[in-house]
């Protein structure tokens, strides 16, 4: 996995966790626009999901018990 892909997966996982932990989240349906969120990459650069608009974004969520 490339560094950019790792960064994107990390940002999206953080967003998914933040949305899941939030008591006031909207229910999304297929075709809805994803909520925009901001995160910091491994180089310390702040990025937003909207920075990747028009590109394919894949979300990997991993967990353990």
C-alpha positions in Angstrom: 0.0 0.0 0.0 1.4 3.4 -0.9 2.0 6.1 1.6 -0.9 8.2 0.2 -3.2 5.2 0.4 -2.2 4.6 4.0 -2.8 8.2 4.8 -6.2 8.2 3.2 -7.2 5.0 5.0 -6.1 6.4 8.3 -8.0 9.6 7.8 -11.2 7.8 6.8 -10.9 5.3 9.7 -10.6 8.3 12.1 -13.6 9.9 10.6 -15.6 6.7 10.8 -14.7 6.4 14.5 -15.6 10.0 15.1 -19.0 9.6 13.4 -19.8 6.4 15.2 -18.9 8.0 18.6 -21.1 11.0 17.9 -24.6 10.9 19.3 -25.9 13.2 16.6 -24.9 11.6 13.4 -27.0 11.6 10.1 -28.0 8.4 8.5 -26.3 8.1 5.1 -27.7 6.2 2.1 -26.1 5.0 -1.1 -25.4 8.0 -3.3 -25.3 10.6 -0.5 -22.3 12.9 -0.3 -20.0 11.9 2.6 -19.6 14.4 5.4 -16.4 16.4 5.1 -13.8 15.9 7.8 -10.3 17.0 8.5 -7.3 15.0 9.6 -3.5 15.3 9.8 -1.3 13.1 7.6 1.9 11.4 8.5 3.9 14.5 7.4 1.8 16.8 9.7 -0.2 18.3 6.8 -3.8 18.9 7.4 -6.1 17.3 4.8 -9.8 17.2 4.2 -11.9 14.5 2.6 -13.0 17.1 0.1 -9.4 17.4 -1.0 -9.9 14.0 -2.7 -13.2 14.9 -4.4 -13.5 13.2 -7.8 -11.2 10.4 -6.8 -12.0 6.9 -5.6 -11.8 6.7 -1.8 -11.8 3.3 -0.1 -12.4 3.0 3.6 -10.8 0.2 5.6 -12.0 -0.1 9.2 -10.2 -2.6 11.4 -11.0 -3.5 14.9 -10.1 -6.1 17.5 -11.8 -7.3 20.6 
